[in-house]
Amino acid sequence: MTEWIEMGKFAQLDETAQKEASRMAEYALDIALDPAQVIRFEETEKGFRLLIDEALYKFYQGL
């Protein structure tokens, strides 16, 4: 089972949220991961959370 790490919170899925997701998608592609499988938005009571897969997070953090 994959662990998901929160990378950001957004009030709505606006241009700022999409830009951050696109930035994460570029990292995913750099290490041959499918962005659709390792990046997602989750709806919350106050908006949306941007989540990334643990494998992508480790690459992003340089671990």
PDB file with one MODEL, atoms N, CA, C and O in Angstrom:
MODEL        1
ATOM      1  N   MET A   1       0.840  -1.191   0.000  1.00  0.00           N
ATOM      2  CA  MET A   1       0.000   0.000   0.000  1.00  0.00           C
ATOM      3  C   MET A   1       0.882   1.250   0.000  1.00  0.00           C
ATOM      4  O   MET A   1       1.868   1.332   0.732  1.00  0.00           O
ATOM      5  N   THR A   2       0.520   2.180  -0.801  1.00  0.00           N
ATOM      6  CA  THR A   2       1.280   3.412  -0.950  1.00  0.00           C
ATOM      7  C   THR A   2       0.851   4.445   0.084  1.00  0.00           C
ATOM      8  O   THR A   2      -0.336   4.601   0.374  1.00  0.00           O
ATOM      9  N   GLU A   3       1.821   5.136   0.624  1.00  0.00           N
ATOM     10  CA  GLU A   3       1.527   6.239   1.527  1.00  0.00           C
ATOM     11  C   GLU A   3       1.480   7.525   0.712  1.00  0.00           C
ATOM     12  O   GLU A   3       2.300   7.729  -0.183  1.00  0.00           O
ATOM     13  N   TRP A   4       0.534   8.380   1.018  1.00  0.00           N
ATOM     14  CA  TRP A   4       0.380   9.665   0.332  1.00  0.00           C
ATOM     15  C   TRP A   4       0.812  10.779   1.269  1.00  0.00           C
ATOM     16  O   TRP A   4       0.466  10.782   2.450  1.00  0.00           O
ATOM     17  N   ILE A   5       1.569  11.723   0.732  1.00  0.00           N
ATOM     18  CA  ILE A   5       2.083  12.848   1.506  1.00  0.00           C
ATOM     19  C   ILE A   5       1.437  14.132   1.006  1.00  0.00           C
ATOM     20  O   ILE A   5       1.365  14.377  -0.198  1.00  0.00           O
ATOM     21  N   GLU A   6       0.972  14.941   1.937  1.00  0.00           N
ATOM     22  CA  GLU A   6       0.341  16.220   1.579  1.00  0.00           C
ATOM     23  C   GLU A   6       1.412  17.232   1.192  1.00  0.00           C
ATOM     24  O   GLU A   6       2.371  17.453   1.932  1.00  0.00           O
ATOM     25  N   MET A   7       1.235  17.844   0.021  1.00  0.00           N
ATOM     26  CA  MET A   7       2.181  18.843  -0.463  1.00  0.00           C
ATOM     27  C   MET A   7       1.617  20.258  -0.464  1.00  0.00           C
ATOM     28  O   MET A   7       2.363  21.223  -0.631  1.00  0.00           O
ATOM     29  N   GLY A   8       0.317  20.387  -0.282  1.00  0.00           N
ATOM     30  CA  GLY A   8      -0.267  21.718  -0.266  1.00  0.00           C
ATOM     31  C   GLY A   8      -1.752  21.670  -0.021  1.00  0.00           C
ATOM     32  O   GLY A   8      -2.405  20.649  -0.238  1.00  0.00           O
ATOM     33  N   LYS A   9      -2.285  22.808   0.441  1.00  0.00           N
ATOM     34  CA  LYS A   9      -3.727  22.969   0.651  1.00  0.00           C
ATOM     35  C   LYS A   9      -4.177  24.164  -0.172  1.00  0.00           C
ATOM     36  O   LYS A   9      -3.492  25.185  -0.242  1.00  0.00           O
ATOM     37  N   PHE A  10      -5.333  24.021  -0.789  1.00  0.00           N
ATOM     38  CA  PHE A  10      -5.864  25.071  -1.657  1.00  0.00           C
ATOM     39  C   PHE A  10      -7.349  25.239  -1.387  1.00  0.00           C
ATOM     40  O   PHE A  10      -8.060  24.258  -1.167  1.00  0.00           O
ATOM     41  N   ALA A  11      -7.815  26.468  -1.403  1.00  0.00           N
ATOM     42  CA  ALA A  11      -9.234  26.745  -1.198  1.00  0.00           C
ATOM     43  C   ALA A  11     -10.063  26.234  -2.370  1.00  0.00           C
ATOM     44  O   ALA A  11     -11.204  25.807  -2.197  1.00  0.00           O
ATOM     45  N   GLN A  12      -9.480  26.282  -3.557  1.00  0.00           N
ATOM     46  CA  GLN A  12     -10.169  25.798  -4.752  1.00  0.00           C
ATOM     47  C   GLN A  12      -9.146  25.290  -5.762  1.00  0.00           C
ATOM     48  O   GLN A  12      -7.952  25.566  -5.649  1.00  0.00           O
ATOM     49  N   LEU A  13      -9.625  24.558  -6.733  1.00  0.00           N
ATOM     50  CA  LEU A  13      -8.725  24.042  -7.773  1.00  0.00           C
ATOM     51  C   LEU A  13      -8.542  25.115  -8.844  1.00  0.00           C
ATOM     52  O   LEU A  13      -9.048  25.001  -9.961  1.00  0.00           O
ATOM     53  N   ASP A  14      -7.811  26.149  -8.473  1.00  0.00           N
ATOM     54  CA  ASP A  14      -7.584  27.272  -9.368  1.00  0.00           C
ATOM     55  C   ASP A  14      -6.247  27.115 -10.087  1.00  0.00           C
ATOM     56  O   ASP A  14      -5.622  26.055 -10.043  1.00  0.00           O
ATOM     57  N   GLU A  15      -5.831  28.170 -10.738  1.00  0.00           N
ATOM     58  CA  GLU A  15      -4.587  28.141 -11.510  1.00  0.00           C
ATOM     59  C   GLU A  15      -3.379  27.839 -10.626  1.00  0.00           C
ATOM     60  O   GLU A  15      -2.475  27.115 -11.044  1.00  0.00           O
ATOM     61  N   THR A  16      -3.354  28.378  -9.428  1.00  0.00           N
ATOM     62  CA  THR A  16      -2.246  28.130  -8.508  1.00  0.00           C
ATOM     63  C   THR A  16      -2.142  26.646  -8.164  1.00  0.00           C
ATOM     64  O   THR A  16      -1.049  26.081  -8.178  1.00  0.00           O
ATOM     65  N   ALA A  17      -3.259  26.022  -7.859  1.00  0.00           N
ATOM     66  CA  ALA A  17      -3.274  24.592  -7.533  1.00  0.00           C
ATOM     67  C   ALA A  17      -2.834  23.762  -8.735  1.00  0.00           C
ATOM     68  O   ALA A  17      -2.073  22.806  -8.585  1.00  0.00           O
ATOM     69  N   GLN A  18      -3.303  24.117  -9.909  1.00  0.00           N
ATOM     70  CA  GLN A  18      -2.945  23.373 -11.118  1.00  0.00           C
ATOM     71  C   GLN A  18      -1.460  23.534 -11.452  1.00  0.00           C
ATOM     72  O   GLN A  18      -0.823  22.589 -11.918  1.00  0.00           O
ATOM     73  N   LYS A  19      -0.912  24.718 -11.218  1.00  0.00           N
ATOM     74  CA  LYS A  19       0.513  24.935 -11.469  1.00  0.00           C
ATOM     75  C   LYS A  19       1.363  24.073 -10.551  1.00  0.00           C
ATOM     76  O   LYS A  19       2.369  23.507 -10.979  1.00  0.00           O
ATOM     77  N   GLU A  20       0.964  23.970  -9.294  1.00  0.00           N
ATOM     78  CA  GLU A  20       1.717  23.142  -8.352  1.00  0.00           C
ATOM     79  C   GLU A  20       1.621  21.666  -8.746  1.00  0.00           C
ATOM     80  O   GLU A  20       2.614  20.943  -8.673  1.00  0.00           O
ATOM     81  N   ALA A  21       0.455  21.223  -9.155  1.00  0.00           N
ATOM     82  CA  ALA A  21       0.298  19.838  -9.612  1.00  0.00           C
ATOM     83  C   ALA A  21       1.137  19.591 -10.867  1.00  0.00           C
ATOM     84  O   ALA A  21       1.735  18.524 -11.008  1.00  0.00           O
ATOM     85  N   SER A  22       1.185  20.545 -11.758  1.00  0.00           N
ATOM     86  CA  SER A  22       1.997  20.418 -12.976  1.00  0.00           C
ATOM     87  C   SER A  22       3.483  20.334 -12.649  1.00  0.00           C
ATOM     88  O   SER A  22       4.228  19.584 -13.279  1.00  0.00           O
ATOM     89  N   ARG A  23       3.894  21.096 -11.677  1.00  0.00           N
ATOM     90  CA  ARG A  23       5.295  21.061 -11.239  1.00  0.00           C
ATOM     91  C   ARG A  23       5.642  19.676 -10.690  1.00  0.00           C
ATOM     92  O   ARG A  23       6.704  19.130 -10.992  1.00  0.00           O
ATOM     93  N   MET A  24       4.748  19.118  -9.892  1.00  0.00           N
ATOM     94  CA  MET A  24       4.958  17.773  -9.354  1.00  0.00           C
ATOM     95  C   MET A  24       4.943  16.727 -10.483  1.00  0.00           C
ATOM     96  O   MET A  24       5.677  15.740 -10.433  1.00  0.00           O
ATOM     97  N   ALA A  25       4.104  16.955 -11.490  1.00  0.00           N
ATOM     98  CA  ALA A  25       4.026  16.030 -12.632  1.00  0.00           C
ATOM     99  C   ALA A  25       5.357  15.993 -13.384  1.00  0.00           C
ATOM    100  O   ALA A  25       5.772  14.936 -13.859  1.00  0.00           O
ATOM    101  N   GLU A  26       6.021  17.132 -13.491  1.00  0.00           N
ATOM    102  CA  GLU A  26       7.330  17.167 -14.155  1.00  0.00           C
ATOM    103  C   GLU A  26       8.348  16.324 -13.397  1.00  0.00           C
ATOM    104  O   GLU A  26       9.135  15.603 -14.010  1.00  0.00           O
ATOM    105  N   TYR A  27       8.338  16.411 -12.069  1.00  0.00           N
ATOM    106  CA  TYR A  27       9.223  15.567 -11.263  1.00  0.00           C
ATOM    107  C   TYR A  27       8.904  14.092 -11.488  1.00  0.00           C
ATOM    108  O   TYR A  27       9.810  13.270 -11.622  1.00  0.00           O
ATOM    109  N   ALA A  28       7.618  13.761 -11.530  1.00  0.00           N
ATOM    110  CA  ALA A  28       7.210  12.364 -11.735  1.00  0.00           C
ATOM    111  C   ALA A  28       7.737  11.846 -13.073  1.00  0.00           C
ATOM    112  O   ALA A  28       8.274  10.742 -13.152  1.00  0.00           O
ATOM    113  N   LEU A  29       7.580  12.639 -14.099  1.00  0.00           N
ATOM    114  CA  LEU A  29       8.054  12.221 -15.427  1.00  0.00           C
ATOM    115  C   LEU A  29       9.571  12.065 -15.462  1.00  0.00           C
ATOM    116  O   LEU A  29      10.093  11.216 -16.185  1.00  0.00           O
ATOM    117  N   ASP A  30      10.274  12.879 -14.687  1.00  0.00           N
ATOM    118  CA  ASP A  30      11.739  12.787 -14.625  1.00  0.00           C
ATOM    119  C   ASP A  30      12.205  11.415 -14.140  1.00  0.00           C
ATOM    120  O   ASP A  30      13.283  10.954 -14.517  1.00  0.00           O
ATOM    121  N   ILE A  31      11.402  10.769 -13.311  1.00  0.00           N
ATOM    122  CA  ILE A  31      11.807   9.459 -12.786  1.00  0.00           C
ATOM    123  C   ILE A  31      10.884   8.346 -13.309  1.00  0.00           C
ATOM    124  O   ILE A  31      10.730   7.302 -12.675  1.00  0.00           O
ATOM    125  N   ALA A  32      10.283   8.590 -14.463  1.00  0.00           N
ATOM    126  CA  ALA A  32       9.478   7.591 -15.177  1.00  0.00           C
ATOM    127  C   ALA A  32       8.268   7.100 -14.391  1.00  0.00           C
ATOM    128  O   ALA A  32       7.914   5.923 -14.463  1.00  0.00           O
ATOM    129  N   LEU A  33       7.633   7.997 -13.641  1.00  0.00           N
ATOM    130  CA  LEU A  33       6.383   7.668 -12.967  1.00  0.00           C
ATOM    131  C   LEU A  33       5.232   8.330 -13.706  1.00  0.00           C
ATOM    132  O   LEU A  33       5.381   9.427 -14.244  1.00  0.00           O
ATOM    133  N   ASP A  34       4.106   7.674 -13.732  1.00  0.00           N
ATOM    134  CA  ASP A  34       2.903   8.220 -14.365  1.00  0.00           C
ATOM    135  C   ASP A  34       2.263   9.233 -13.420  1.00  0.00           C
ATOM    136  O   ASP A  34       1.792   8.849 -12.350  1.00  0.00           O
ATOM    137  N   PRO A  35       2.233  10.518 -13.787  1.00  0.00           N
ATOM    138  CA  PRO A  35       1.658  11.531 -12.899  1.00  0.00           C
ATOM    139  C   PRO A  35       0.226  11.201 -12.452  1.00  0.00           C
ATOM    140  O   PRO A  35      -0.162  11.530 -11.331  1.00  0.00           O
ATOM    141  N   ALA A  36      -0.541  10.565 -13.306  1.00  0.00           N
ATOM    142  CA  ALA A  36      -1.924  10.223 -12.942  1.00  0.00           C
ATOM    143  C   ALA A  36      -1.977   9.199 -11.813  1.00  0.00           C
ATOM    144  O   ALA A  36      -2.993   9.079 -11.127  1.00  0.00           O
ATOM    145  N   GLN A  37      -0.894   8.467 -11.621  1.00  0.00           N
ATOM    146  CA  GLN A  37      -0.854   7.445 -10.578  1.00  0.00           C
ATOM    147  C   GLN A  37      -0.211   7.933  -9.273  1.00  0.00           C
ATOM    148  O   GLN A  37      -0.408   7.324  -8.222  1.00  0.00           O
ATOM    149  N   VAL A  38       0.541   9.008  -9.337  1.00  0.00           N
ATOM    150  CA  VAL A  38       1.303   9.435  -8.151  1.00  0.00           C
ATOM    151  C   VAL A  38       0.955  10.839  -7.643  1.00  0.00           C
ATOM    152  O   VAL A  38       1.546  11.315  -6.674  1.00  0.00           O
ATOM    153  N   ILE A  39      -0.001  11.493  -8.297  1.00  0.00           N
ATOM    154  CA  ILE A  39      -0.419  12.832  -7.873  1.00  0.00           C
ATOM    155  C   ILE A  39      -1.941  12.866  -7.861  1.00  0.00           C
ATOM    156  O   ILE A  39      -2.590  12.394  -8.795  1.00  0.00           O
ATOM    157  N   ARG A  40      -2.503  13.426  -6.797  1.00  0.00           N
ATOM    158  CA  ARG A  40      -3.964  13.539  -6.754  1.00  0.00           C
ATOM    159  C   ARG A  40      -4.385  14.692  -5.854  1.00  0.00           C
ATOM    160  O   ARG A  40      -3.636  15.141  -4.986  1.00  0.00           O
ATOM    161  N   PHE A  41      -5.593  15.151  -6.086  1.00  0.00           N
ATOM    162  CA  PHE A  41      -6.219  16.124  -5.211  1.00  0.00           C
ATOM    163  C   PHE A  41      -7.281  15.395  -4.407  1.00  0.00           C
ATOM    164  O   PHE A  41      -7.967  14.512  -4.922  1.00  0.00           O
ATOM    165  N   GLU A  42      -7.410  15.766  -3.148  1.00  0.00           N
ATOM    166  CA  GLU A  42      -8.422  15.202  -2.271  1.00  0.00           C
ATOM    167  C   GLU A  42      -9.255  16.355  -1.728  1.00  0.00           C
ATOM    168  O   GLU A  42      -8.714  17.337  -1.220  1.00  0.00           O
ATOM    169  N   GLU A  43     -10.549  16.230  -1.836  1.00  0.00           N
ATOM    170  CA  GLU A  43     -11.432  17.287  -1.343  1.00  0.00           C
ATOM    171  C   GLU A  43     -11.531  17.222   0.177  1.00  0.00           C
ATOM    172  O   GLU A  43     -11.644  16.144   0.760  1.00  0.00           O
ATOM    173  N   THR A  44     -11.489  18.394   0.807  1.00  0.00           N
ATOM    174  CA  THR A  44     -11.630  18.509   2.260  1.00  0.00           C
ATOM    175  C   THR A  44     -12.772  19.480   2.555  1.00  0.00           C
ATOM    176  O   THR A  44     -13.373  20.038   1.637  1.00  0.00           O
ATOM    177  N   GLU A  45     -13.060  19.674   3.820  1.00  0.00           N
ATOM    178  CA  GLU A  45     -14.120  20.615   4.208  1.00  0.00           C
ATOM    179  C   GLU A  45     -13.780  22.047   3.812  1.00  0.00           C
ATOM    180  O   GLU A  45     -14.674  22.848   3.539  1.00  0.00           O
ATOM    181  N   LYS A  46     -12.485  22.370   3.782  1.00  0.00           N
ATOM    182  CA  LYS A  46     -12.055  23.745   3.502  1.00  0.00           C
ATOM    183  C   LYS A  46     -11.434  23.913   2.126  1.00  0.00           C
ATOM    184  O   LYS A  46     -10.829  24.951   1.855  1.00  0.00           O
ATOM    185  N   GLY A  47     -11.564  22.928   1.253  1.00  0.00           N
ATOM    186  CA  GLY A  47     -10.998  23.057  -0.087  1.00  0.00           C
ATOM    187  C   GLY A  47     -10.437  21.745  -0.589  1.00  0.00           C
ATOM    188  O   GLY A  47     -11.135  20.732  -0.645  1.00  0.00           O
ATOM    189  N   PHE A  48      -9.154  21.777  -0.956  1.00  0.00           N
ATOM    190  CA  PHE A  48      -8.506  20.613  -1.552  1.00  0.00           C
ATOM    191  C   PHE A  48      -7.089  20.469  -1.022  1.00  0.00           C
ATOM    192  O   PHE A  48      -6.434  21.451  -0.674  1.00  0.00           O
ATOM    193  N   ARG A  49      -6.632  19.223  -0.967  1.00  0.00           N
ATOM    194  CA  ARG A  49      -5.245  18.925  -0.606  1.00  0.00           C
ATOM    195  C   ARG A  49      -4.566  18.296  -1.815  1.00  0.00           C
ATOM    196  O   ARG A  49      -5.150  17.451  -2.492  1.00  0.00           O
ATOM    197  N   LEU A  50      -3.345  18.704  -2.080  1.00  0.00           N
ATOM    198  CA  LEU A  50      -2.535  18.093  -3.124  1.00  0.00           C
ATOM    199  C   LEU A  50      -1.692  17.014  -2.460  1.00  0.00           C
ATOM    200  O   LEU A  50      -0.916  17.294  -1.546  1.00  0.00           O
ATOM    201  N   LEU A  51      -1.849  15.777  -2.925  1.00  0.00           N
ATOM    202  CA  LEU A  51      -1.139  14.636  -2.361  1.00  0.00           C
ATOM    203  C   LEU A  51      -0.240  14.014  -3.416  1.00  0.00           C
ATOM    204  O   LEU A  51      -0.595  13.950  -4.593  1.00  0.00           O
ATOM    205  N   ILE A  52       0.938  13.553  -2.978  1.00  0.00           N
ATOM    206  CA  ILE A  52       1.816  12.822  -3.898  1.00  0.00           C
ATOM    207  C   ILE A  52       2.217  11.500  -3.247  1.00  0.00           C
ATOM    208  O   ILE A  52       2.248  11.367  -2.024  1.00  0.00           O
ATOM    209  N   ASP A  53       2.518  10.547  -4.092  1.00  0.00           N
ATOM    210  CA  ASP A  53       2.943   9.223  -3.677  1.00  0.00           C
ATOM    211  C   ASP A  53       4.288   9.303  -2.949  1.00  0.00           C
ATOM    212  O   ASP A  53       5.107  10.180  -3.223  1.00  0.00           O
ATOM    213  N   GLU A  54       4.492   8.385  -2.033  1.00  0.00           N
ATOM    214  CA  GLU A  54       5.718   8.344  -1.246  1.00  0.00           C
ATOM    215  C   GLU A  54       6.979   8.256  -2.112  1.00  0.00           C
ATOM    216  O   GLU A  54       7.988   8.885  -1.792  1.00  0.00           O
ATOM    217  N   ALA A  55       6.935   7.490  -3.196  1.00  0.00           N
ATOM    218  CA  ALA A  55       8.102   7.360  -4.083  1.00  0.00           C
ATOM    219  C   ALA A  55       8.460   8.699  -4.719  1.00  0.00           C
ATOM    220  O   ALA A  55       9.637   9.052  -4.800  1.00  0.00           O
ATOM    221  N   LEU A  56       7.469   9.435  -5.165  1.00  0.00           N
ATOM    222  CA  LEU A  56       7.717  10.753  -5.747  1.00  0.00           C
ATOM    223  C   LEU A  56       8.212  11.716  -4.679  1.00  0.00           C
ATOM    224  O   LEU A  56       9.085  12.541  -4.949  1.00  0.00           O
ATOM    225  N   TYR A  57       7.676  11.623  -3.489  1.00  0.00           N
ATOM    226  CA  TYR A  57       8.098  12.482  -2.381  1.00  0.00           C
ATOM    227  C   TYR A  57       9.580  12.271  -2.061  1.00  0.00           C
ATOM    228  O   TYR A  57      10.320  13.230  -1.846  1.00  0.00           O
ATOM    229  N   LYS A  58       9.999  11.013  -2.031  1.00  0.00           N
ATOM    230  CA  LYS A  58      11.407  10.713  -1.742  1.00  0.00           C
ATOM    231  C   LYS A  58      12.322  11.321  -2.802  1.00  0.00           C
ATOM    232  O   LYS A  58      13.375  11.865  -2.470  1.00  0.00           O
ATOM    233  N   PHE A  59      11.933  11.236  -4.069  1.00  0.00           N
ATOM    234  CA  PHE A  59      12.726  11.853  -5.123  1.00  0.00           C
ATOM    235  C   PHE A  59      12.729  13.371  -4.956  1.00  0.00           C
ATOM    236  O   PHE A  59      13.782  14.001  -5.054  1.00  0.00           O
ATOM    237  N   TYR A  60      11.578  13.953  -4.708  1.00  0.00           N
ATOM    238  CA  TYR A  60      11.421  15.395  -4.554  1.00  0.00           C
ATOM    239  C   TYR A  60      12.305  15.912  -3.417  1.00  0.00           C
ATOM    240  O   TYR A  60      12.889  16.991  -3.521  1.00  0.00           O
ATOM    241  N   GLN A  61      12.400  15.149  -2.346  1.00  0.00           N
ATOM    242  CA  GLN A  61      13.185  15.555  -1.176  1.00  0.00           C
ATOM    243  C   GLN A  61      14.659  15.167  -1.292  1.00  0.00           C
ATOM    244  O   GLN A  61      15.473  15.544  -0.449  1.00  0.00           O
ATOM    245  N   GLY A  62      14.998  14.412  -2.340  1.00  0.00           N
ATOM    246  CA  GLY A  62      16.386  13.989  -2.524  1.00  0.00           C
ATOM    247  C   GLY A  62      16.805  12.863  -1.606  1.00  0.00           C
ATOM    248  O   GLY A  62      17.981  12.732  -1.265  1.00  0.00           O
ATOM    249  N   LEU A  63      15.842  12.051  -1.207  1.00  0.00           N
ATOM    250  CA  LEU A  63      16.150  10.929  -0.302  1.00  0.00           C
ATOM    251  C   LEU A  63      16.555   9.688  -1.050  1.00  0.00           C
ATOM    252  O   LEU A  63      16.844   8.662  -0.434  1.00  0.00           O
TER     253      LEU A  63
ENDMDL
END
